Amino acid sequence: MLSLSQIETDLVAAIKSKQQALVETLRGLKTRIQNEQIAKMKELAEADIVALVKSEVKRRKEAAETYVSGGRAELAEKELMEAGFLEKYLPPQMSESQIAEMAEKIIAEKGFTAADFGKAMGQLKAQAGQNADGSLLAKVLKEQLK
C-alpha cells in the first residue's frame, strides 16, 4: 500500500545510501503530497497518492520529450530516470494486448462506433482503473473504433 510514510521511509534509505538523484525526486514527491494534503485539509487516500505519482511521471516524460526535441539529451535522460524512480510506486500497468481485449469486449457489448469514442473511453477507464495509462487507452480504443 502506497502512503506518505512509505515514501518517507524510502527517502531516509536513499539519504543513507547517498543516492542524490533519488533523494531529490522523493523530496519533490513528498512535498507535492504534503501540499495537496494542506490544500484538501485531510490525509490523502492511496488512490489520491497514486494519481499524484502518475501526474509526476507524466510531467517528467513530457519534459523529457521537450528536451529531446530541443537537443538536450542529458536533461531528457535525467527526467526519464526520475520518472523511472516514481513508476516503482505505481500499481502494475496493463499491457496493450490486455487493454485491446477489454476494449473489444466493451465495443461488442455496447455496440460503440467511432462517434461514441467518449462514452467508450469512459467505460474503458472505469474498467481499467489505475492500472492503465490514459494515453495508451485512447490509442488502443481509436484503433478498435475505426
C-alpha positions as semicolon CSV with decimal commas, in nm:
position;residue;x (nm);y (nm);z (nm)
1;M;0,000;0,000;0,000
2;L;0,136;0,337;-0,103
3;S;0,142;0,607;0,163
4;L;0,336;0,914;0,264
5;S;0,513;0,716;0,537
6;Q;0,631;0,462;0,274
7;I;0,778;0,746;0,067
8;E;0,941;0,898;0,377
9;T;1,097;0,559;0,466
10;D;1,234;0,525;0,113
11;L;1,363;0,883;0,131
12;V;1,557;0,808;0,452
13;A;1,704;0,494;0,290
14;A;1,806;0,695;-0,019
15;I;1,972;0,959;0,200
16;K;2,166;0,693;0,390
17;S;2,279;0,526;0,068
18;K;2,374;0,867;-0,080
19;Q;2,158;0,834;-0,393
20;Q;2,126;1,206;-0,462
21;A;1,901;1,183;-0,769
22;L;1,657;0,957;-0,584
23;V;1,666;1,182;-0,278
24;E;1,573;1,488;-0,486
25;T;1,294;1,302;-0,665
26;L;1,140;1,165;-0,344
27;R;1,168;1,501;-0,168
28;G;0,979;1,662;-0,454
29;L;0,710;1,393;-0,441
30;K;0,679;1,422;-0,063
31;T;0,639;1,800;-0,092
32;R;0,373;1,763;-0,362
33;I;0,177;1,517;-0,146
34;Q;0,202;1,738;0,162
35;N;0,092;2,045;-0,036
36;E;-0,209;1,852;-0,167
37;Q;-0,298;1,741;0,186
38;I;-0,280;2,101;0,305
39;A;-0,497;2,218;0,015
40;K;-0,759;1,949;0,080
41;M;-0,722;1,977;0,460
42;K;-0,720;1,598;0,502
43;E;-0,498;1,293;0,466
44;L;-0,486;1,164;0,110
45;A;-0,614;0,817;0,030
46;E;-0,392;0,572;-0,154
47;A;-0,579;0,637;-0,481
48;D;-0,510;1,011;-0,447
49;I;-0,139;0,950;-0,391
50;V;-0,125;0,713;-0,689
51;A;-0,290;0,984;-0,902
52;L;-0,028;1,236;-0,788
53;V;0,255;0,994;-0,867
54;K;0,104;0,933;-1,213
55;S;0,088;1,307;-1,266
56;E;0,455;1,346;-1,168
57;V;0,560;1,062;-1,401
58;K;0,362;1,213;-1,689
59;R;0,512;1,556;-1,625
60;R;0,865;1,416;-1,636
61;K;0,803;1,217;-1,954
62;E;0,660;1,524;-2,127
63;A;0,959;1,729;-2,012
64;A;1,193;1,460;-2,150
65;E;1,020;1,478;-2,489
66;T;1,060;1,854;-2,489
67;Y;1,429;1,828;-2,402
68;V;1,489;1,569;-2,675
69;S;1,321;1,789;-2,937
70;G;1,531;2,080;-2,812
71;G;1,855;1,882;-2,844
72;R;1,916;1,848;-2,468
73;A;1,957;1,472;-2,432
74;E;2,131;1,494;-2,093
75;L;1,833;1,674;-1,938
76;A;1,590;1,431;-2,102
77;E;1,787;1,141;-1,953
78;K;1,760;1,295;-1,604
79;E;1,383;1,338;-1,641
80;L;1,338;0,978;-1,761
81;M;1,550;0,850;-1,472
82;E;1,328;1,038;-1,224
83;A;1,016;0,901;-1,396
84;G;1,162;0,553;-1,353
85;F;1,208;0,610;-0,980
86;L;0,847;0,723;-0,945
87;E;0,698;0,444;-1,159
88;K;0,802;0,197;-0,887
89;Y;0,523;0,345;-0,673
90;L;0,253;0,281;-0,932
91;P;0,046;-0,037;-0,948
92;P;0,143;-0,279;-1,228
93;Q;0,021;-0,141;-1,558
94;M;-0,190;-0,337;-1,806
95;S;-0,030;-0,441;-2,134
96;E;-0,152;-0,312;-2,467
97;S;-0,293;-0,655;-2,552
98;Q;-0,491;-0,668;-2,225
99;I;-0,632;-0,322;-2,297
100;A;-0,719;-0,428;-2,654
101;E;-0,911;-0,730;-2,522
102;M;-1,101;-0,512;-2,276
103;A;-1,180;-0,257;-2,548
104;E;-1,305;-0,527;-2,787
105;K;-1,535;-0,663;-2,518
106;I;-1,678;-0,319;-2,435
107;I;-1,731;-0,234;-2,804
108;A;-1,901;-0,569;-2,868
109;E;-2,129;-0,543;-2,562
110;K;-2,238;-0,184;-2,617
111;G;-2,214;-0,160;-2,996
112;F;-1,999;0,153;-2,984
113;T;-1,894;0,326;-3,306
114;A;-1,627;0,588;-3,371
115;A;-1,887;0,854;-3,287
116;D;-1,918;0,707;-2,937
117;F;-1,549;0,744;-2,852
118;G;-1,614;0,950;-2,537
119;K;-1,865;0,703;-2,395
120;A;-1,642;0,406;-2,479
121;M;-1,341;0,577;-2,324
122;G;-1,536;0,640;-2,005
123;Q;-1,630;0,272;-1,981
124;L;-1,275;0,159;-2,059
125;K;-1,125;0,393;-1,797
126;A;-1,374;0,273;-1,538
127;Q;-1,282;-0,090;-1,601
128;A;-0,904;-0,035;-1,618
129;G;-0,893;0,194;-1,316
130;Q;-0,544;0,298;-1,203
131;N;-0,384;0,006;-1,388
132;A;-0,358;0,165;-1,732
133;D;-0,216;0,480;-1,885
134;G;-0,486;0,708;-2,027
135;S;-0,295;0,783;-2,348
136;L;-0,249;0,411;-2,415
137;L;-0,621;0,352;-2,351
138;A;-0,709;0,624;-2,602
139;K;-0,464;0,491;-2,863
140;V;-0,595;0,134;-2,842
141;L;-0,958;0,247;-2,842
142;K;-0,907;0,467;-3,151
143;E;-0,758;0,169;-3,335
144;Q;-1,052;-0,050;-3,232
145;L;-1,322;0,201;-3,329
146;K;-1,207;0,257;-3,690
